[in-house]
Amino acid sequence: MCGIIGFISRKKRMIRGDKIAIALDSLKERGNGQGSGYVGYGIYPDYKDCYALHVFLKNTPTYHKIIDRVKSILGMYGVVVKDEEIPVKEGVLKKEFIPWRFFYHFHDSYRDIENDLMVNIVMEINDKVDGAFVFSSGKNLGVFKATGWPKEVAEFYRLEEYEGYMWLGHARYPTNTRGWWGGAHPFNILNWSVVHNGEITSYGTNKRYVESFGYKCRMFTDTEVVAYIFDLLIRKHRLPVEYALSAIAPKFWDEIDRMEEEERKIHEAIRMTYGPAALNGPFAIVVGTHEGMVFMNGEIEENNTLIGLTDRVKLRPLVAAEKDDLVFVSSEEAAIRRICPELDKVEMPDAGTPIIVRLE
């Protein structure tokens, strides 16, 4: 039922956040007002070298004590360059939480391990700091989400004041978990952001797998684990992105049997090694990142990438489109045409076949 959309400018043109809000609003029938959210890449040029932590604080008179606790954890490894309440338009939504942001630098001695440290920090805050929840932790990007309709959430966060070269949006229809601010999409860790339509029935297996590598799933939501799987396979294990996607939505065994010997051995190894990372159930996901990646041709690229992927039999819809330097991925073509009526190309990717879009 959920509505998903993402787009990227391959020329890295900056696009205002109200564009993604208009598109997502046309998908509101796929949600029920219990969760909407956005993520923009490139929105913090003045702090592009800092980690931008977006944190939900419990809305109590003593919320500053929660801020102090978060700062004490951050202060162990680096410096908070700036922190402030994320600007919002009061009166649009019931303010269940106070959205706060920290721009953060690690000390030089931690630079070689700063991504792993940031993951550990996010896990520690979410696990041990009562009243705080980190929902965005990458560089030069930010997640904005809450309980509400797409238009309300965009208005609340004053999304029109931000510009980014890649945006993702999600209108939620909660099924297995309740609708609340932290449960809205996108889900993020470091530079990985995921929006998802459908249901990951392998959640229990996937959760146990990523937790064996130190991730802590405190949301009890299937999409959370997808973000951790991308971070684990591509950033930590340095799998070529095409092989990582094959692990997440693996080929059927009869397909593998028909491959040439070298390719067959690779996909057999992927299925056997990364079986617990495979996603089962009906799903369509859109992923954004500016994490460096390895590709099958051996190329290593520090790049911004938009990825779209469905389950192996495509039980959830996904459509891709292009216009000049813009590439769109969405659950419905109508949402794309809402903000870009004239398109150069529209296609429906085959089941389990990824869409991978990089900057020019």
VOVO-970981 format. One record per residue: y negated, x, z negated of N, C-alpha, C in turn. Coordinates in steps of 0.05 Angstrom, whole numbers. Example, Ala and Ser with C-alpha at 12.3 -4.5 7.8 and 13.67 -1.06 7.14 Angstrom:
2
> n_Y  n_X  n_Z  ca_Y  ca_X  ca_Z  c_Y  c_X  c_Z
> 114  264  -156  90  246  -156  66  264  -156
> 45  257  -142  21  273  -143  -1  258  -157
END
This chain:
360
> n_Y  n_X  n_Z  ca_Y  ca_X  ca_Z  c_Y  c_X  c_Z
> 24  16  0  0  0  0  -25  17  0
> -25  41  -11  -49  56  -15  -62  64  12
> -89  66  12  -103  75  35  -111  104  33
> -105  120  53  -112  149  53  -126  157  78
> -144  176  76  -158  186  99  -169  214  92
> -169  231  112  -181  258  109  -192  267  136
> -212  283  135  -222  295  160  -234  323  155
> -234  339  176  -245  366  175  -260  372  200
> -282  387  197  -297  398  219  -286  426  225
> -274  430  248  -264  457  254  -286  477  258
> -310  468  262  -333  487  264  -347  489  237
> -336  477  216  -347  478  189  -375  466  187
> -379  445  203  -404  430  201  -404  414  174
> -427  413  162  -429  399  136  -434  369  141
> -419  353  128  -420  324  132  -424  310  105
> -442  292  103  -448  278  78  -424  262  68
> -423  260  42  -400  246  29  -399  216  34
> -422  204  42  -421  175  47  -404  168  71
> -399  187  89  -382  182  112  -353  175  104
> -342  192  86  -315  187  77  -314  161  61
> -336  155  47  -337  130  31  -336  106  48
> -351  106  71  -351  84  89  -323  80  101
> -310  102  109  -283  99  120  -264  88  99
> -265  98  75  -246  90  55  -251  61  47
> -276  52  48  -282  24  41  -268  5  59
> -263  13  84  -249  -4  103  -220  -6  97
> -210  10  79  -182  9  71  -178  -3  43
> -199  -16  33  -198  -26  5  -176  -47  1
> -168  -61  23  -146  -80  20  -119  -67  13
> -118  -41  18  -94  -26  11  -93  -19  -18
> -115  -22  -32  -117  -18  -61  -121  -44  -75
> -126  -41  -101  -132  -65  -117  -154  -61  -137
> -171  -40  -132  -193  -35  -150  -186  -20  -175
> -161  -11  -177  -152  4  -201  -152  34  -197
> -165  43  -177  -167  72  -173  -176  80  -145
> -196  96  -143  -206  107  -118  -216  135  -123
> -216  152  -102  -226  178  -107  -230  194  -81
> -245  216  -84  -252  233  -61  -251  262  -70
> -249  279  -50  -252  308  -54  -267  319  -30
> -287  336  -36  -303  349  -16  -301  379  -18
> -298  393  5  -296  422  6  -322  433  17
> -332  453  4  -357  466  12  -382  453  -2
> -377  437  -22  -400  422  -34  -416  437  -54
> -406  461  -62  -421  477  -82  -428  504  -72
> -445  506  -51  -451  532  -39  -465  551  -58
> -481  541  -77  -495  558  -96  -476  570  -117
> -452  559  -119  -432  570  -139  -405  574  -125
> -406  582  -99  -382  584  -83  -361  604  -94
> -370  624  -109  -352  643  -120  -341  636  -148
> -350  613  -158  -342  604  -184  -320  583  -182
> -302  582  -201  -284  559  -204  -301  536  -214
> -298  513  -201  -312  489  -209  -292  471  -223
> -294  469  -249  -275  452  -264  -289  425  -269
> -277  404  -259  -286  377  -266  -267  367  -288
> -279  357  -309  -264  350  -333  -272  322  -342
> -253  305  -347  -258  279  -360  -259  284  -390
> -280  275  -403  -282  276  -432  -281  248  -444
> -266  245  -465  -265  219  -478  -293  211  -487
> -301  186  -480  -328  177  -485  -331  168  -514
> -337  188  -531  -341  183  -559  -367  197  -568
> -378  189  -590  -403  203  -600  -399  233  -605
> -374  241  -608  -369  269  -615  -358  285  -591
> -364  275  -566  -352  288  -543  -361  317  -540
> -384  325  -552  -393  353  -550  -373  372  -564
> -359  362  -584  -338  378  -597  -316  384  -578
> -310  365  -560  -289  369  -540  -299  391  -520
> -324  390  -513  -336  410  -495  -333  438  -508
> -339  439  -533  -338  465  -547  -309  476  -547
> -290  458  -550  -261  466  -550  -254  477  -522
> -263  463  -501  -257  473  -474  -270  500  -469
> -295  503  -478  -309  528  -475  -295  551  -490
> -284  545  -512  -271  566  -528  -246  577  -513
> -233  559  -498  -210  568  -482  -219  584  -458
> -240  574  -445  -250  588  -421  -262  616  -429
> -274  617  -453  -287  641  -462  -268  664  -467
> -242  658  -469  -222  679  -474  -219  697  -450
> -225  687  -426  -219  702  -401  -243  706  -383
> -265  693  -389  -288  695  -371  -313  682  -382
> -331  675  -364  -358  665  -372  -363  639  -359
> -373  619  -374  -383  594  -362  -411  599  -352
> -415  599  -326  -441  604  -314  -460  581  -319
> -449  557  -317  -465  533  -321  -446  510  -327
> -454  492  -344  -439  467  -348  -458  444  -353
> -450  421  -344  -467  397  -345  -451  372  -339
> -462  349  -347  -450  324  -339  -453  321  -309
> -432  312  -296  -433  307  -267  -453  283  -263
> -473  286  -246  -492  264  -243  -479  239  -232
> -485  217  -245  -474  191  -238  -496  170  -238
> -490  148  -225  -508  125  -225  -499  106  -247
> -514  104  -268  -506  88  -291  -504  58  -283
> -486  44  -296  -484  15  -293  -465  6  -270
> -456  25  -254  -438  17  -232  -410  12  -242
> -400  30  -259  -373  28  -270  -375  29  -301
> -355  17  -313  -352  21  -342  -345  50  -347
> -360  64  -363  -357  92  -367  -336  98  -388
> -311  96  -379  -289  102  -398  -288  131  -406
> -296  148  -387  -296  177  -393  -323  188  -383
> -330  211  -395  -354  226  -386  -345  248  -367
> -353  247  -341  -345  269  -323  -363  293  -327
> -351  316  -333  -366  340  -339  -357  362  -319
> -374  381  -313  -366  403  -296  -374  430  -308
> -357  450  -304  -361  477  -313  -359  495  -288
> -379  512  -284  -377  533  -263  -370  559  -278
> -348  571  -269  -335  591  -286  -327  616  -270
> -332  639  -282  -324  665  -272  -305  679  -291
> -284  691  -280  -266  707  -296  -279  735  -300
> -271  748  -322  -279  776  -326  -265  793  -304
> -277  815  -297  -266  832  -275  -238  841  -280
> -231  844  -305  -204  854  -311  -182  834  -305
> -190  809  -300  -170  788  -294  -170  780  -264
> -186  793  -248  -190  784  -221  -164  783  -205
> -146  802  -210  -121  803  -194  -102  780  -201
> -106  768  -224  -87  746  -233  -103  720  -239
> -127  718  -228  -144  696  -237  -133  669  -229
> -120  666  -206  -109  640  -198  -87  631  -217
> -69  650  -224  -48  643  -243  -60  636  -270
> -80  651  -278  -93  645  -304  -107  618  -304
> -119  611  -281  -133  585  -280  -112  562  -282
> -89  565  -269  -68  545  -272  -60  543  -301
> -57  565  -315  -49  565  -343  -71  551  -360
> -96  557  -354  -118  545  -369  -118  514  -365
> -115  505  -340  -114  476  -335  -92  463  -351
> -68  476  -351  -45  465  -365  -51  464  -395
> -63  486  -406  -68  487  -435  -88  465  -443
> -110  462  -428  -130  442  -435  -118  414  -434
> -103  408  -412  -92  381  -409  -70  376  -430
> -57  397  -439  -35  393  -458  -44  393  -487
> -65  409  -493  -72  414  -522  -99  405  -531
> -117  399  -512  -144  391  -521  -146  361  -520
> -145  348  -543  -146  319  -544  -173  309  -534
> -172  291  -515  -197  280  -505  -208  294  -480
> -194  313  -469  -203  328  -445  -181  328  -424
> -188  324  -399  -169  325  -377  -182  338  -353
> -172  361  -344  -182  374  -321  -171  361  -296
> -188  351  -278  -178  338  -254  -186  352  -228
> -200  375  -231  -208  390  -207  -213  419  -216
> -202  439  -202  -204  466  -213  -206  488  -191
> -214  481  -167  -216  500  -146  -244  512  -143
> -247  529  -122  -273  541  -116  -287  526  -94
> -312  521  -97  -329  508  -77  -317  482  -67
> -306  466  -86  -296  440  -80  -299  423  -105
> -296  397  -102  -298  379  -125  -284  353  -120
> -269  343  -140  -256  317  -139  -274  297  -154
> -276  273  -143  -292  252  -156  -274  227  -156
> -266  217  -180  -248  194  -180  -252  178  -205
> -243  153  -204  -246  135  -227  -231  109  -221
> -231  91  -240  -220  65  -236  -242  48  -223
> -236  38  -200  -256  21  -185  -249  20  -156
> -265  5  -141  -262  3  -112  -275  27  -99
> -267  34  -75  -278  57  -61  -309  58  -61
> -321  36  -54  -350  36  -53  -363  40  -80
> -351  29  -101  -362  32  -128  -360  61  -137
> -337  73  -132  -333  101  -141  -352  120  -127
> -356  115  -101  -374  132  -85  -403  128  -95
> -410  104  -101  -437  98  -111  -441  110  -139
> -421  108  -156  -422  119  -183  -427  149  -183
> -413  163  -166  -415  192  -165  -438  202  -146
> -453  183  -134  -475  190  -116  -465  209  -94
> -443  201  -81  -430  218  -62  -447  225  -38
> -467  209  -32  -484  214  -10  -501  239  -14
> -502  249  -38  -518  273  -44  -503  299  -40
> -477  297  -33  -461  321  -28  -455  324  2
> -452  349  10  -444  354  38  -420  373  38
> -401  368  55  -377  385  57  -366  385  85
> -350  404  91  -338  406  118  -310  394  119
> -299  387  96  -273  373  95  -274  353  72
> -265  329  78  -264  308  58  -237  293  58
> -228  285  35  -205  268  32  -213  244  15
> -200  221  20  -206  197  4  -180  181  0
> -180  165  -22  -156  150  -29  -164  124  -43
> -153  102  -34  -155  76  -48  -128  70  -60
> -126  68  -86  -100  66  -100  -91  37  -104
> -65  34  -102  -52  9  -110  -30  18  -130
> -36  19  -156  -17  29  -175  9  13  -175
> 31  28  -177  58  15  -178  72  23  -203
> 81  49  -204  97  57  -227  81  66  -252
> 55  71  -248  38  79  -271  13  62  -271
> 1  60  -294  -23  43  -297  -47  55  -282
> -66  38  -276  -90  47  -263  -110  57  -284
> -116  83  -283  -137  94  -301  -150  117  -287
> -171  128  -298  -188  148  -285  -171  172  -276
> -155  183  -295  -139  206  -289  -117  201  -269
> -108  176  -267  -86  170  -249  -95  165  -221
> -121  162  -216  -131  159  -189  -127  185  -173
> -125  182  -147  -123  205  -129  -152  213  -121
> -156  238  -111  -137  259  -105  -128  273  -131
> -104  286  -128  -94  304  -149  -99  332  -139
> -107  349  -158  -116  376  -150  -106  397  -169
> -99  420  -158  -96  445  -174  -107  468  -156
> -125  484  -168  -138  505  -153  -150  493  -128
> -143  505  -104  -155  496  -79  -139  474  -65
> -117  465  -77  -100  444  -66  -108  417  -75
> -112  398  -57  -118  371  -63  -100  352  -47
> -89  332  -60  -69  315  -47  -76  286  -51
> -75  270  -29  -75  241  -30  -49  231  -18
> -39  209  -28  -11  201  -23  -8  171  -22
> 6  162  -2  13  133  0  44  132  -1
> 54  115  -19  83  111  -20  94  117  -48
> 118  126  -49  132  131  -75  151  154  -72
> 148  174  -90  166  197  -90  189  191  -109
> 212  183  -98  234  175  -115  248  199  -128
> 243  223  -117  255  247  -128  237  259  -150
> 218  244  -161  199  254  -180  212  269  -203
> 233  258  -215  246  271  -237  256  299  -231
> 269  301  -208  279  328  -199  256  346  -193
> 236  337  -179  213  353  -172  198  362  -197
> 195  344  -216  181  351  -241  196  373  -256
> 221  371  -259  237  391  -273  235  418  -259
> 234  417  -232  233  442  -216  207  456  -221
> 184  443  -218  158  457  -221  154  465  -250
> 164  449  -269  160  456  -297  176  481  -304
> 197  488  -289  211  513  -293  195  537  -286
> 173  533  -271  155  554  -263  129  553  -279
> 128  537  -301  105  538  -319  85  515  -315
> 88  499  -294  70  476  -291  77  455  -312
> 58  439  -321  62  418  -340  53  392  -328
> 71  374  -324  65  348  -312  58  328  -335
> 32  325  -340  23  308  -362  13  281  -352
> 13  276  -326  4  251  -315  27  231  -311
> 52  241  -310  75  224  -305  71  208  -279
> 59  220  -260  53  208  -234  64  225  -212
> 77  213  -193  91  228  -172  73  246  -156
> 48  238  -151  30  254  -134  22  280  -148
> 21  280  -174  13  304  -188  33  327  -181
> 58  321  -181  78  341  -176  77  352  -147
> 67  335  -128  64  345  -100  44  367  -99
> 22  364  -113  1  386  -113  13  412  -124
> 29  410  -145  41  434  -157  61  447  -138
> 76  430  -123  95  441  -104  81  457  -82
> 59  447  -72  45  461  -51  35  488  -62
> 24  488  -86  14  512  -98  36  532  -102
> 59  523  -112  82  540  -117  93  553  -92
> 99  536  -71  112  546  -48  94  564  -30
> 69  556  -27  52  570  -8  36  592  -22
> 24  587  -45  8  608  -58  25  628  -73
> 43  618  -89  59  636  -106  82  649  -91
> 97  633  -76  121  644  -62  114  654  -34
> 90  649  -25  80  659  1  98  651  24
> 109  627  23  125  617  45  106  611  69
> 114  617  93  98  607  116  95  577  114
> 71  567  120  65  539  115  85  521  129
> 93  528  153  112  511  167  139  509  152
> 148  531  140  173  530  125  169  516  99
> 146  518  86  141  503  62  142  473  67
> 130  465  89  131  436  96  159  427  103
> 175  445  115  203  439  120  219  436  94
> 211  451  73  224  448  47  217  421  35
> 191  413  38  182  388  26  193  364  40
> 194  365  67  206  343  83  228  356  100
> 251  362  89  271  379  103  284  365  127
> 293  382  145  308  372  168  334  360  159
> 344  340  173  371  330  168  392  351  175
> 415  351  161  435  371  167  445  371  195
> 447  347  207  456  346  235  435  358  254
> 410  356  247  389  370  263  392  400  261
> 396  409  236  399  438  232  423  449  247
> 445  434  247  469  443  261  465  447  291
> 446  433  302  441  435  331  421  457  338
> 410  471  318  390  492  324  403  517  333
> 387  534  346  396  561  352  403  576  327
> 420  596  329  431  609  305  410  619  285
> 390  634  295  370  645  277  354  624  263
> 345  603  278  330  582  266  348  566  247
> 373  562  255  391  547  237  394  561  210
> 397  587  210  401  601  185  376  599  167
> 353  599  180  328  597  164  327  569  150
> 332  548  166  330  521  154  353  515  135
> 376  527  139  397  525  119  388  538  92
> 376  562  95  367  576  71  345  560  56
> 327  548  72  306  532  60  317  509  44
> 336  494  56  348  471  43  363  479  18
> 377  501  19  393  509  -4  375  521  -27
> 355  536  -19  338  549  -39  318  530  -51
> 307  513  -35  285  495  -44  292  466  -44
> 318  460  -48  327  433  -50  312  416  -71
> 307  427  -95  292  412  -115  263  406  -109
> 252  420  -88  224  415  -80  222  393  -58
> 245  384  -48  245  364  -27  235  337  -38
> 218  324  -23  208  298  -31  225  276  -18
> 236  258  -34  251  235  -24  234  210  -28
> 241  189  -12  227  164  -14  207  161  8
> 195  137  9  175  132  30  148  145  23
> 137  162  40  111  174  33  96  183  58
> 70  182  56  52  196  74  32  210  57
> 27  236  63  8  251  47  -12  265  65
> -36  269  54  -56  286  67  -64  307  46
> -64  332  55  -70  354  37  -93  370  48
> -111  378  30  -132  396  38  -131  422  21
> -139  444  34  -139  469  19  -157  489  33
> -168  509  18  -177  533  31  -163  557  19
> -138  553  13  -120  575  4  -112  591  28
> -109  618  25  -98  635  46  -69  628  51
> -61  628  76  -33  621  83  -21  641  101
> 6  642  100  22  657  120  33  637  139
> 33  644  165  44  626  186  69  639  198
> 84  623  212  110  631  223  108  656  240
> 86  659  254  82  682  272  75  708  256
> 75  706  230  68  729  213  39  732  207
> 22  715  220  -7  716  215  -13  708  186
> -31  723  174  -40  716  147  -70  709  150
> -76  685  140  -103  675  146  -116  663  121
> -140  672  115  -156  659  94  -172  637  109
> -163  613  106  -174  592  123  -174  566  108
> -190  547  119  -190  520  109  -171  503  126
> -155  488  114  -133  474  128  -131  446  118
> -126  428  137  -120  400  132  -91  395  141
> -75  383  124  -47  378  131  -40  348  127
> -26  337  146  -15  310  144  15  311  147
> 29  295  131  59  295  132  70  269  122
> 91  260  136  105  235  127  134  242  120
> 148  223  108  176  227  102  192  229  128
> 217  235  126  233  242  149  240  218  168
> 235  194  158  239  170  175  213  154  178
> 191  164  167  165  152  170  164  123  160
> 170  120  135  168  93  122  140  86  114
> 121  105  116  93  99  112  77  109  136
> 56  94  144  42  100  169  24  125  166
> 19  138  188  0  160  190  -9  163  218
> -35  165  222  -46  168  249  -66  191  249
> -67  206  271  -85  229  274  -103  224  298
> -128  234  296  -147  230  318  -166  254  319
> -178  258  342  -197  280  346  -222  269  360
> -245  282  353  -270  278  367  -286  303  365
> -289  317  388  -303  343  388  -290  362  368
> -305  371  348  -294  390  328  -281  376  304
> -282  350  304  -272  335  281  -243  326  285
> -226  329  265  -199  320  265  -195  301  241
> -183  278  246  -179  258  225  -150  252  221
> -142  246  196  -115  237  190  -119  213  171
> -105  191  177  -109  167  160  -84  149  162
> -83  131  143  -62  110  143  -68  89  165
> -93  87  174  -100  67  194  -121  79  213
> -117  73  239  -137  81  259  -164  67  254
> -163  43  244  -188  28  240  -207  43  221
> -197  57  201  -214  71  183  -228  94  197
> -214  107  215  -226  129  230  -248  119  249
> -242  97  263  -262  86  281  -286  74  267
> -283  68  242  -305  58  226  -328  78  226
> -322  104  225  -342  124  224  -344  140  250
> -325  137  267  -325  151  293  -313  133  314
> -329  114  325  -318  94  343  -305  105  369
> -317  126  380  -307  137  405  -291  163  398
> -266  162  405  -248  185  399  -238  197  424
> -234  224  423  -223  238  446  -192  235  448
> -179  232  425  -150  232  425  -141  218  400
> -120  201  403  -107  188  380  -77  191  384
> -63  198  362  -34  200  364  -21  192  338
> 4  184  340  21  178  317  42  200  314
> 39  218  295  59  239  292  87  229  286
> 107  243  297  134  235  291  141  238  262
> 162  224  253  170  225  225  176  254  217
> 165  263  195  170  289  184  158  312  200
> 142  305  220  129  326  236  100  330  226
> 94  354  216  68  358  203  45  360  223
> 22  353  214  -3  358  227  -17  381  211
> -23  402  225  -36  425  212  -61  432  227
> -84  429  214  -110  433  227  -125  455  213
> -133  476  228  -148  498  217  -175  500  230
> -193  516  218  -219  520  230  -216  536  256
> -235  533  273  -234  548  298  -238  578  293
END
